[in-house]
Amino acid sequence: MKAEGIVRSGRSSVVRELSVDAATGLHGGDANNDAAGQSVRVGGGSSGNGLLSALRNFLRPSKVGLLIPAVLGFMVACSSQAAQFGWVPFDHVYLYLQAVCYALLFAMLYMVAFRGVEFARTRVFESSGNKAADRSTSIEAGSNGVDGNGCNAMVTLREPSSARGGNDGSSTAIIRKSASFVGGGAVHAGRLQDNRENPDDEGAMSASSVARTPHKRFAAVRRYFHFRYVERPSAIAVDASILLCCWLPYIILLFPGVIHFDTGDQIAEYYGMPLYGMNAGKIWDHHPFLDTYLYGWFASIGKTLFGNYNIGMYIYALLQAVGFAFGVAWMLAYLGRTDLNRRVLHGCAAFFCFFPVVPMCVMSIAKDTTSAMFFVPWAIMYCKLVDTKLQLLRNPWFVVAFAFDGLLVALTRKLGLYVIVLCLLALVVGKFRALLKAAAVALAVVLFVIVDMAIPKFAFQRINVVPGTPEAALALPIQMMARAAHDHPDDISASDRDAVDNYIEYSWDEISRNYDPWLAVPAIGWTVKGKVPISRFAKAWLDVGLRHPDSYLQGFFCLEAGWMTFDAFSVKYQPIPKPVSVVMLPMTTSDTASYTYGVLQPHTPPTEASETVKQLYRSVVDTPGINIPFFMALWTSVLPGFVLYYLWRRRKEQLRAMRSRERDGVLKKASAAGRNLLLICLPWLLSAASLYVCAESLSRPGRPSPTRFVFQLVLLTPMVVCTLSAGRSEATGHAVTD
């Protein structure tokens, strides 16, 4: 920011700060001075009018934006009923009263959260410190103003990195002082947040007079054990090592890693066991073949070197933990380049260090965690691509790394390919050069052709892989049809019945008998027959849905209830409703079948160490209040809803402000900046949307927890929240970098 004029009062100086209205859309930060015009922000005026004005601004969201918490409230109410009883009472009034209560709750939370994000984004705080900027001084005066009778002021000194001699050439030191001026003299000085002093500044405080020197025995620890937030390999390695130190108790106690049911089957396939109706020695691509070979290779290493398959899997789990640590450290370094409040950045780092779901899932061995390990760096590169207006596509090394990492994501998780392709295709709506947008589309096409066409046609036969079938992607449509078959077993035409019986694995009568409200596997089976074209099955699905839309809605809410509810009870086969948790429940011990992986490595009961982790985690998630961050719906519905609400409301408010100023070109910049912020959030939003393809969403006794599906979303959420809270540059709407 720029300072205009200095008003002297006695021996003290007060700087009037020019506050710039964020006028460039969703990404527009406080640095966007030229387009928005300037207004002097000083204290004074009636405190009553200020409170009324603040209240009016607080309660003035976009009318359309309020539809988001309203729709979310209705879906949460329906999901709560579906999760508890297996049906939604659409004909009862209490359902809609419950929906109204949830809608009001979410609306209030969203308005408060919106103001909180705006407060963090627009207030002058200590920034993340990695952005090159000129030194500026600002004082925010209190309500009494600077009139000789006294004022409260906050001074922010921004010092270029050349004056600091810091590790990163693009860093900026921030020095804050708060003082009370009485009768023109400073009688109280607050704290100095940086121990650097600037002798050229009038009235600058000596760092030695306020900074506390740590005890010698802790000086070396403090010097090492702090995050650098710098995009340099050595700094990222140091930050990754700090994360690993925080995760070390889980890494030790969860030995030899947590092998999921599907992972055990994949390892058995690697060793030639005939599973899923396949011939011996064949690997079915129902689970991604690259994961199967990856897990099999490490199991072979353990058997060859140590005579134990589990040792090899533990080696893989250790390497996976290192990969996640470097990915998270790079994410923190990327966020450190933005104009982000440093306290928010510290909070983000603390989340990754101490939120127990992160290290527990890091030690889980499943295709979902493996893909997430590759997706985190891909998402960072995607954000950097948007930040630079696709200019990084001119760098061949970046393109190779970006494409190769995307290929790993697509080959380790089926839905990963579609998330990546949709993200790349969405770049065409950004305000970028046409040639660069064409390059992004070409990259998406190349990845799709390689993964979906070239590899199955030319490589599968050579590596003994049998192509998979699309039954997993059809889990939700088949489950909805199964609900209609369960409710109305005889209401289907002969042609539609023939299409159903000849396309999916089970017939119409079988899916009617096998229907489970909360699990799609009994209805979808493990494959599809495919004896008729998928277009015929789609027509039959549409015909049944038009006749029984209520059954389709019931099937949808029952299957997806876990992503949208905070309480659930399983009543099937239970004389008394048995509570089922809707918090995240990462596994703490391996769950493998005795007839697959158990043949290779006899299953061992849970160890005392793993039980300790499980009981401590249970004590946390069972504590009211503390367990709020562990609710699944918070990550899968509430936070995505808030991001959509924020994007819409921010766009409406700033476009309204731009129209009032009637400045040429500002509306276009605001719209472009808004699209850029939406593009940055897109990998996270698509990850949330992909959850609705899963075959289950509730944690039930005897079933593996769906927490592994949510882990990728949990990892990316802090980056999205920090992106909303960071200042953005004017011209491009991207993060302020050097």
Summary of the structure (lengths in Angstrom):
residues: 738
radius of gyration: 28.5
end to end distance: 16.3
largest distance: 94.3
contacts: 2484
relative contact order: 0.14
helix: 57%
strand: 10%
